[in-house]
Amino acid sequence: MERIIRLGLTICVIGGAMSARSAPAAGSMKAIRAGRLVDPSGRVQSNVVITIDNDRIVSVGAAPLPAGADVIDLSRYTLVPGLIDAHTHMTYFWDPASGGRPLGQPHRPAGVVTVLAGENARRTLETGVTTVRDLGAANEIDYAMRDLINMGRMVGPRMFVAGQGLSAGRGGAPDPDRFREQAEARIAAGSDWIKIFGSRGSFQSVETTQTVTFEEMKAAVDAAHARNRPVAIHSYGPSGVRDATRAGADSVEHGIDLDDETLAEMVRRGTVWVPTIDHNRYYIDAKDEYGFAADAIPALREYIDKNLESARRAVKAGVKIAMGSDAVFTMFGQNTRELAWFVRAGMTPAQALAAATTIPAALLRRERDLGAVAPGYFADIVAVDGDPLADVNVLIERVRWVMKGGVVVVDRTKAGGAGRAE
């Protein structure tokens, strides 16, 4: 019954029945009393007042409460910026109660999937993630979700989307012109990003075979950059990561066995690495849902170990690393567990927080309005119970309140703590 109510809420939102809380009146002013605030430099300020007008932060400091403002008391919590998940697949929806398997679902019309995927959007907000980069979806469903959210017709995180990913054809010689044309077509269709599947590897398969050549990657990257669109390249193996970096990719997804030369080149170019360590942990935990064969699990564990070891070396080398969950199906709601892996790889909790805020904000080319609680930025704010700079698990397990664009979308601060995305 609860799931039916949730889906009904999503349908109402898409239909335009927004609640008063989800659509603040023009000129509405809010003021937040923050017990502690992690500022853009990673330092903590105490007893801060944050004023908000509509969807933007107006001031942050010790100023008095503005007259007539709607005051929100979060004095018992620590506030951080809305988190950014730099790698999701928001349109991958599966309801365990429906039976079957996530990968064997019957075909649904795109409109139906758009409505159902609202559940994934809601679960993502509940983790404190207010912005996502969605890297691969069929039938332009991610375009629809992005636009509905931006229009205020669907509740969900701000989305930057790639549409259908580019991949190598079956057989035949490498064809850089084809990749250039595909990149141009994705941009014309409405993609914010270009996603290239540069290797095999997906779900229970951790095969690292490179499938897209350097020349093909470079053709797509150059075409995208000429039109002011960034590029993310998927590669499970080291050769694809190396070629993606050399080709000028803005970010590289996944990857193991990264050599020193590649790491140094990533640092030199400012390439952001999104290792997605936790997504293979999820596949192991969810193996029964997927029906994965027992012999697939050791390979997943081995990949995790190699992925983590490469992350350790990347942290030491100074590579920019961003949090990406690679969330699909029942992984939504676990989006931030990657941060614990980052600390295991040698980051401080403050560095891990930056990997979910300032670094992906810059990757999205939105460092002036996302990833920080500061004047002029979007009012994307998360309250956690505890000190996230002492224990990164506070960011993962103790999110109590979430604001996105000046609207409170999660509130667990009341008695019982049962609030959810509205």
LUMMI-603291 format. One line per field, with one value per residue (C-alpha): residue in three letters; x, y, z; residue number from 1. Coordinates in Angstrom, 3 decimals. Layout:
<recs>
code: (Ala, ...)
X: (X, ...)
Y: (Y, ...)
Z: (Z, ...)
pos: (NUM, ...)
</recs>
This chain:
<recs>
code: (Met, Glu, Arg, Ile, Ile, Arg, Leu, Gly, Leu, Thr, Ile, Cys, Val, Ile, Gly, Gly, Ala, Met, Ser, Ala, Arg, Ser, Ala, Pro, Ala, Ala, Gly, Ser, Met, Lys, Ala, Ile, Arg, Ala, Gly, Arg, Leu, Val, Asp, Pro, Ser, Gly, Arg, Val, Gln, Ser, Asn, Val, Val, Ile, Thr, Ile, Asp, Asn, Asp, Arg, Ile, Val, Ser, Val, Gly, Ala, Ala, Pro, Leu, Pro, Ala, Gly, Ala, Asp, Val, Ile, Asp, Leu, Ser, Arg, Tyr, Thr, Leu, Val, Pro, Gly, Leu, Ile, Asp, Ala, His, Thr, His, Met, Thr, Tyr, Phe, Trp, Asp, Pro, Ala, Ser, Gly, Gly, Arg, Pro, Leu, Gly, Gln, Pro, His, Arg, Pro, Ala, Gly, Val, Val, Thr, Val, Leu, Ala, Gly, Glu, Asn, Ala, Arg, Arg, Thr, Leu, Glu, Thr, Gly, Val, Thr, Thr, Val, Arg, Asp, Leu, Gly, Ala, Ala, Asn, Glu, Ile, Asp, Tyr, Ala, Met, Arg, Asp, Leu, Ile, Asn, Met, Gly, Arg, Met, Val, Gly, Pro, Arg, Met, Phe, Val, Ala, Gly, Gln, Gly, Leu, Ser, Ala, Gly, Arg, Gly, Gly, Ala, Pro, Asp, Pro, Asp, Arg, Phe, Arg, Glu, Gln, Ala, Glu, Ala, Arg, Ile, Ala, Ala, Gly, Ser, Asp, Trp, Ile, Lys, Ile, Phe, Gly, Ser, Arg, Gly, Ser, Phe, Gln, Ser, Val, Glu, Thr, Thr, Gln, Thr, Val, Thr, Phe, Glu, Glu, Met, Lys, Ala, Ala, Val, Asp, Ala, Ala, His, Ala, Arg, Asn, Arg, Pro, Val, Ala, Ile, His, Ser, Tyr, Gly, Pro, Ser, Gly, Val, Arg, Asp, Ala, Thr, Arg, Ala, Gly, Ala, Asp, Ser, Val, Glu, His, Gly, Ile, Asp, Leu, Asp, Asp, Glu, Thr, Leu, Ala, Glu, Met, Val, Arg, Arg, Gly, Thr, Val, Trp, Val, Pro, Thr, Ile, Asp, His, Asn, Arg, Tyr, Tyr, Ile, Asp, Ala, Lys, Asp, Glu, Tyr, Gly, Phe, Ala, Ala, Asp, Ala, Ile, Pro, Ala, Leu, Arg, Glu, Tyr, Ile, Asp, Lys, Asn, Leu, Glu, Ser, Ala, Arg, Arg, Ala, Val, Lys, Ala, Gly, Val, Lys, Ile, Ala, Met, Gly, Ser, Asp, Ala, Val, Phe, Thr, Met, Phe, Gly, Gln, Asn, Thr, Arg, Glu, Leu, Ala, Trp, Phe, Val, Arg, Ala, Gly, Met, Thr, Pro, Ala, Gln, Ala, Leu, Ala, Ala, Ala, Thr, Thr, Ile, Pro, Ala, Ala, Leu, Leu, Arg, Arg, Glu, Arg, Asp, Leu, Gly, Ala, Val, Ala, Pro, Gly, Tyr, Phe, Ala, Asp, Ile, Val, Ala, Val, Asp, Gly, Asp, Pro, Leu, Ala, Asp, Val, Asn, Val, Leu, Ile, Glu, Arg, Val, Arg, Trp, Val, Met, Lys, Gly, Gly, Val, Val, Val, Val, Asp, Arg, Thr, Lys, Ala, Gly, Gly, Ala, Gly, Arg, Ala, Glu)
X: (0.000, 2.830, 4.402, 1.066, 0.776, 4.307, 3.666, 0.377, 2.210, 4.646, 1.830, 0.095, 3.299, 3.773, 0.173, 0.849, -0.747, 2.177, 1.762, 2.149, 5.453, 6.798, 6.014, 6.947, 5.369, 7.430, 9.550, 9.200, 12.041, 13.384, 15.988, 17.792, 19.403, 22.374, 24.185, 27.224, 27.934, 30.706, 31.736, 33.210, 36.766, 35.909, 35.987, 33.169, 31.259, 29.047, 25.688, 25.128, 22.049, 21.385, 18.843, 17.141, 14.978, 13.073, 15.665, 18.875, 20.980, 21.125, 23.475, 25.455, 26.779, 25.906, 23.338, 20.068, 16.993, 15.254, 11.841, 8.952, 11.084, 9.943, 12.461, 13.716, 15.535, 18.347, 20.521, 21.073, 22.451, 25.468, 24.685, 26.490, 25.773, 23.372, 25.362, 26.048, 25.980, 28.088, 26.967, 23.412, 20.920, 17.737, 15.426, 16.265, 13.184, 12.190, 9.699, 10.704, 7.035, 6.320, 8.251, 10.659, 14.153, 15.449, 16.998, 14.054, 11.180, 8.480, 8.597, 6.841, 5.981, 8.388, 5.690, 5.046, 8.755, 9.025, 6.334, 7.721, 11.263, 9.985, 10.425, 14.160, 14.271, 12.555, 14.902, 17.886, 16.732, 16.379, 20.151, 20.891, 21.701, 20.108, 21.907, 22.816, 24.608, 22.675, 24.877, 22.769, 19.062, 16.864, 13.981, 14.924, 13.301, 16.134, 15.417, 11.795, 12.710, 15.206, 12.680, 9.792, 11.947, 13.133, 9.506, 8.466, 6.230, 8.249, 10.022, 13.628, 17.254, 18.492, 19.528, 22.256, 21.681, 23.391, 20.613, 21.670, 25.370, 27.661, 29.107, 31.045, 29.172, 29.370, 32.161, 33.741, 36.672, 36.939, 34.913, 35.793, 33.352, 30.502, 31.355, 31.570, 28.152, 26.658, 27.964, 26.495, 23.169, 23.011, 23.677, 21.002, 18.555, 19.148, 21.993, 23.885, 26.693, 28.028, 28.530, 30.805, 30.950, 34.664, 34.842, 32.784, 31.786, 28.335, 26.224, 27.785, 30.344, 33.657, 35.230, 37.759, 38.072, 38.365, 35.822, 36.312, 39.633, 41.531, 40.741, 37.015, 37.067, 38.966, 36.531, 33.553, 35.295, 36.369, 32.857, 31.282, 33.762, 33.269, 29.624, 30.449, 29.366, 31.512, 32.212, 32.252, 33.887, 33.137, 36.107, 36.455, 40.086, 43.327, 43.845, 40.463, 41.091, 44.446, 42.974, 39.964, 42.290, 44.521, 41.451, 40.405, 37.448, 36.163, 35.605, 36.400, 34.031, 35.073, 38.557, 41.209, 44.989, 45.637, 49.351, 51.430, 51.648, 47.863, 47.395, 49.937, 48.189, 44.842, 46.366, 47.950, 44.719, 42.384, 40.481, 37.962, 37.846, 34.552, 35.598, 32.128, 33.656, 30.438, 28.279, 29.912, 29.334, 25.668, 25.619, 27.055, 24.483, 21.638, 22.799, 19.616, 17.411, 19.327, 19.723, 23.475, 25.325, 27.515, 30.645, 30.142, 30.686, 34.455, 35.156, 33.094, 35.019, 38.341, 37.294, 36.345, 39.783, 41.546, 39.217, 39.958, 43.701, 43.643, 41.664, 44.345, 47.013, 44.878, 44.334, 48.083, 48.743, 46.290, 43.718, 40.371, 37.826, 34.049, 31.358, 29.341, 27.084, 26.231, 22.853, 20.304, 17.052, 17.138, 20.404, 18.661, 18.746, 22.317, 23.804, 26.309, 27.894, 30.777, 32.059, 33.077, 35.214, 36.919, 37.961, 39.244, 41.255, 42.998, 40.779, 39.904, 36.167, 36.544, 38.078, 35.287, 32.717, 34.483, 34.217, 30.443, 30.200, 32.837, 34.587, 31.460, 30.049, 33.115, 32.846, 29.293, 30.592, 28.316, 30.877, 29.303, 25.891, 26.240, 28.369, 28.561, 26.392, 27.240, 25.505, 24.239, 24.238, 21.177, 19.644, 20.581, 21.280, 21.470, 21.293, 23.058, 23.089, 26.750, 30.114, 30.729, 34.332, 35.058, 33.035, 32.062, 29.284, 27.327, 26.815, 25.672, 23.489, 22.352, 20.731, 17.815, 16.670, 17.107, 16.363, 16.621, 16.275, 14.759, 12.130, 12.225, 11.997, 12.947, 12.249, 13.093, 13.595, 10.095, 9.004, 9.326, 11.659, 9.501, 9.588, 10.317, 10.640, 7.599)
Y: (0.000, 2.423, 1.829, 2.505, 5.765, 6.747, 6.027, 7.857, 10.888, 10.766, 10.546, 13.519, 15.510, 14.742, 15.701, 19.093, 18.736, 20.310, 20.987, 24.485, 23.462, 22.337, 25.649, 28.592, 31.905, 34.497, 36.518, 34.001, 34.318, 31.577, 31.679, 28.609, 28.508, 26.150, 24.717, 23.932, 24.517, 23.072, 26.018, 25.880, 25.679, 22.619, 24.495, 24.443, 27.564, 27.512, 29.191, 30.405, 32.004, 31.164, 33.318, 32.072, 33.841, 31.446, 28.914, 30.829, 31.518, 35.235, 35.338, 33.088, 34.357, 35.739, 38.228, 38.576, 36.780, 38.831, 40.178, 38.102, 35.150, 31.567, 30.344, 26.745, 25.676, 23.217, 24.296, 20.711, 19.599, 20.032, 21.412, 20.479, 21.298, 19.126, 16.120, 15.291, 11.741, 11.904, 8.562, 7.222, 5.461, 6.980, 5.390, 1.818, 1.017, -2.319, -3.041, -6.221, -6.820, -7.233, -10.497, -11.486, -10.034, -6.489, -7.458, -9.492, -7.054, -6.792, -3.833, -0.700, 2.464, 5.325, 7.357, 4.576, 4.203, 7.953, 7.829, 4.714, 6.096, 8.900, 6.400, 6.254, 10.051, 10.155, 7.585, 9.528, 12.734, 10.873, 10.177, 13.912, 13.832, 16.877, 16.705, 13.766, 13.169, 10.411, 8.472, 6.398, 5.879, 4.616, 6.343, 9.822, 9.050, 10.832, 13.963, 13.767, 13.348, 16.214, 18.541, 17.557, 18.130, 21.492, 22.461, 21.523, 18.712, 15.882, 15.705, 14.663, 15.713, 18.164, 16.035, 16.409, 13.711, 11.887, 10.026, 6.838, 6.031, 5.677, 2.214, 0.291, -1.527, -5.283, -6.198, -3.985, -1.614, 1.294, 4.269, 7.628, 9.455, 7.355, 8.357, 12.014, 11.804, 9.974, 12.606, 15.374, 13.541, 13.147, 16.844, 17.761, 15.497, 17.337, 15.636, 17.660, 15.094, 12.528, 9.021, 6.558, 2.865, 2.380, -1.198, -4.160, -4.672, -4.289, -5.834, -9.201, -9.014, -7.364, -8.002, -5.278, -5.667, -2.261, -1.876, 1.735, 2.898, 6.016, 7.553, 6.929, 8.368, 11.436, 12.030, 11.991, 14.123, 16.732, 16.913, 17.293, 19.890, 21.894, 22.200, 22.902, 19.481, 17.406, 13.686, 10.722, 7.464, 4.075, 1.733, -1.263, -1.865, 0.149, 0.572, 2.224, 4.574, 5.518, 6.190, 8.048, 10.347, 10.957, 11.610, 14.444, 12.916, 15.139, 12.108, 8.419, 5.905, 2.684, 1.278, -0.920, -1.415, 2.246, 2.793, 5.686, 7.305, 7.361, 8.762, 11.495, 12.348, 12.576, 15.011, 17.069, 17.317, 17.670, 14.537, 13.498, 9.812, 8.308, 4.830, 3.577, 1.080, 0.469, -0.601, -4.020, -4.415, -3.790, -6.501, -8.979, -8.053, -8.154, -11.329, -13.208, -10.409, -10.567, -14.339, -14.104, -17.400, -18.232, -18.258, -14.562, -13.428, -14.097, -12.015, -9.137, -9.319, -9.332, -6.304, -4.418, -5.093, -3.868, -0.871, 0.107, -0.322, 1.947, 4.485, 4.421, 5.144, 7.855, 9.616, 9.635, 10.915, 13.794, 12.733, 14.501, 11.888, 12.276, 10.244, 8.136, 5.314, 3.823, 3.241, 1.106, -0.576, -1.285, 0.575, 3.950, 5.000, 3.706, 6.461, 7.781, 4.535, 5.231, 7.803, 5.083, 3.457, 6.800, 6.998, 3.424, 4.584, 7.236, 10.309, 12.284, 12.700, 16.315, 15.121, 12.590, 15.361, 17.406, 14.377, 14.675, 18.473, 20.838, 18.389, 17.138, 20.672, 21.785, 18.692, 19.742, 23.261, 24.558, 25.438, 28.885, 27.666, 24.033, 22.208, 24.868, 26.702, 30.254, 33.431, 33.134, 29.344, 27.168, 26.517, 22.833, 22.025, 18.819, 18.489, 15.532, 14.373, 14.277, 15.470, 14.438, 15.660, 13.183, 10.244, 9.954, 7.525, 10.499, 11.519, 8.017, 6.993, 10.129, 12.460, 14.116, 16.946, 17.895, 21.135, 21.359, 24.734, 26.320, 23.572, 21.125, 17.700, 15.455, 16.126, 13.553, 16.103, 15.785, 13.226, 9.738, 10.891, 9.405, 12.341, 11.653, 13.361, 15.459)
Z: (0.000, 0.859, -2.565, -4.271, -2.357, -3.390, -7.053, -6.850, -5.488, -8.406, -10.938, -9.341, -9.495, -13.191, -13.789, -12.300, -8.877, -7.073, -3.387, -1.987, -0.406, -3.780, -5.469, -3.282, -4.131, -5.952, -3.561, -0.692, 1.822, 4.076, 6.811, 8.161, 11.587, 11.138, 14.133, 11.976, 8.298, 6.153, 4.007, 0.451, 1.832, 3.920, 7.209, 9.733, 10.760, 13.843, 14.481, 10.950, 9.403, 5.752, 3.930, 0.790, -1.765, -4.017, -5.265, -4.456, -1.386, -0.579, 2.402, 4.723, 8.034, 11.420, 10.111, 12.043, 10.807, 8.108, 9.057, 7.764, 6.727, 7.164, 9.761, 9.671, 12.832, 12.053, 14.954, 16.114, 12.744, 10.490, 7.044, 3.833, 0.194, -1.758, -2.927, -6.570, -7.950, -11.103, -12.567, -12.467, -14.721, -13.357, -15.927, -14.873, -12.804, -11.254, -8.503, -6.599, -5.788, -9.499, -9.656, -12.384, -12.670, -13.195, -16.537, -17.829, -17.578, -20.233, -22.581, -21.296, -23.214, -22.582, -20.837, -18.341, -17.564, -17.052, -14.361, -12.680, -12.639, -10.424, -7.601, -8.350, -8.298, -4.901, -3.384, -4.691, -3.011, 0.277, 0.255, 0.107, -3.607, -5.234, -8.600, -10.820, -14.074, -15.838, -18.236, -20.561, -21.158, -23.960, -25.752, -24.483, -21.128, -19.330, -21.396, -20.273, -16.604, -16.747, -18.330, -16.062, -12.981, -14.302, -15.009, -11.464, -12.747, -11.206, -7.847, -8.265, -8.352, -10.954, -13.942, -16.557, -19.152, -22.005, -23.784, -25.555, -25.176, -28.174, -28.790, -31.406, -34.133, -34.477, -36.872, -39.464, -39.294, -36.846, -38.059, -36.456, -38.741, -37.400, -33.828, -34.806, -36.454, -33.475, -31.075, -33.185, -33.353, -29.555, -29.081, -31.626, -29.768, -26.488, -24.615, -22.004, -22.096, -24.553, -23.139, -24.936, -24.071, -24.687, -23.443, -22.426, -18.795, -17.284, -14.528, -13.583, -16.402, -15.565, -18.944, -19.726, -23.519, -25.205, -28.021, -29.195, -30.604, -29.603, -32.998, -32.545, -29.046, -30.254, -33.127, -30.755, -28.123, -30.659, -32.148, -28.718, -27.508, -30.694, -29.643, -25.981, -24.730, -22.345, -22.737, -20.342, -21.456, -19.897, -19.660, -17.405, -18.365, -18.294, -22.039, -22.490, -19.562, -21.061, -24.513, -23.095, -21.166, -24.185, -26.340, -24.034, -22.202, -19.411, -17.211, -17.274, -15.679, -13.886, -14.527, -12.928, -13.142, -13.960, -14.633, -13.350, -16.780, -17.153, -13.657, -14.363, -17.632, -15.824, -13.350, -16.145, -18.128, -15.140, -16.156, -13.527, -12.648, -11.488, -10.272, -9.193, -6.759, -4.859, -7.791, -7.945, -4.189, -4.972, -7.640, -5.161, -2.523, -5.083, -6.859, -6.014, -7.393, -10.660, -10.713, -11.236, -11.395, -8.414, -10.560, -11.407, -7.814, -7.421, -10.526, -9.110, -5.828, -7.662, -9.713, -6.539, -5.054, -8.197, -8.495, -4.886, -5.333, -8.402, -6.370, -3.653, -6.236, -7.865, -4.531, -3.894, -7.421, -7.004, -9.606, -9.349, -8.249, -8.220, -6.496, -8.911, -7.811, -11.228, -9.578, -11.387, -10.320, -6.553, -5.906, -5.708, -2.079, -1.792, -3.970, -1.442, -0.256, -2.639, -0.127, 2.343, -0.361, -0.980, 2.668, 2.449, -0.566, 1.535, 1.323, 4.410, 5.022, 3.861, 0.583, 0.190, 0.688, -2.010, -4.311, -3.948, -4.117, -5.493, -7.841, -9.659, -9.713, -11.660, -13.869, -14.717, -15.425, -12.682, -10.018, -9.655, -8.554, -7.388, -4.835, -2.106, 0.396, -0.616, -1.844, -5.409, -5.398, -5.678, -2.261, -2.313, 1.342, 3.383, 7.168, 8.774, 12.369, 13.376, 12.137, 8.500, 8.688, 11.464, 10.126, 6.463, 7.387, 8.717, 5.073, 4.171, 7.089, 8.936, 6.425, 8.214, 5.947, 2.304, 0.466, -3.319, -5.005, -1.909, -1.476, 1.435, -0.222, 2.730, 6.391, 9.058, 11.804, 13.203, 15.781, 14.343, 11.562, 8.812, 6.407, 2.747, -0.583, -1.330)
pos: (1, 2, 3, 4, 5, 6, 7, 8, 9, 10, 11, 12, 13, 14, 15, 16, 17, 18, 19, 20, 21, 22, 23, 24, 25, 26, 27, 28, 29, 30, 31, 32, 33, 34, 35, 36, 37, 38, 39, 40, 41, 42, 43, 44, 45, 46, 47, 48, 49, 50, 51, 52, 53, 54, 55, 56, 57, 58, 59, 60, 61, 62, 63, 64, 65, 66, 67, 68, 69, 70, 71, 72, 73, 74, 75, 76, 77, 78, 79, 80, 81, 82, 83, 84, 85, 86, 87, 88, 89, 90, 91, 92, 93, 94, 95, 96, 97, 98, 99, 100, 101, 102, 103, 104, 105, 106, 107, 108, 109, 110, 111, 112, 113, 114, 115, 116, 117, 118, 119, 120, 121, 122, 123, 124, 125, 126, 127, 128, 129, 130, 131, 132, 133, 134, 135, 136, 137, 138, 139, 140, 141, 142, 143, 144, 145, 146, 147, 148, 149, 150, 151, 152, 153, 154, 155, 156, 157, 158, 159, 160, 161, 162, 163, 164, 165, 166, 167, 168, 169, 170, 171, 172, 173, 174, 175, 176, 177, 178, 179, 180, 181, 182, 183, 184, 185, 186, 187, 188, 189, 190, 191, 192, 193, 194, 195, 196, 197, 198, 199, 200, 201, 202, 203, 204, 205, 206, 207, 208, 209, 210, 211, 212, 213, 214, 215, 216, 217, 218, 219, 220, 221, 222, 223, 224, 225, 226, 227, 228, 229, 230, 231, 232, 233, 234, 235, 236, 237, 238, 239, 240, 241, 242, 243, 244, 245, 246, 247, 248, 249, 250, 251, 252, 253, 254, 255, 256, 257, 258, 259, 260, 261, 262, 263, 264, 265, 266, 267, 268, 269, 270, 271, 272, 273, 274, 275, 276, 277, 278, 279, 280, 281, 282, 283, 284, 285, 286, 287, 288, 289, 290, 291, 292, 293, 294, 295, 296, 297, 298, 299, 300, 301, 302, 303, 304, 305, 306, 307, 308, 309, 310, 311, 312, 313, 314, 315, 316, 317, 318, 319, 320, 321, 322, 323, 324, 325, 326, 327, 328, 329, 330, 331, 332, 333, 334, 335, 336, 337, 338, 339, 340, 341, 342, 343, 344, 345, 346, 347, 348, 349, 350, 351, 352, 353, 354, 355, 356, 357, 358, 359, 360, 361, 362, 363, 364, 365, 366, 367, 368, 369, 370, 371, 372, 373, 374, 375, 376, 377, 378, 379, 380, 381, 382, 383, 384, 385, 386, 387, 388, 389, 390, 391, 392, 393, 394, 395, 396, 397, 398, 399, 400, 401, 402, 403, 404, 405, 406, 407, 408, 409, 410, 411, 412, 413, 414, 415, 416, 417, 418, 419, 420, 421, 422)
</recs>
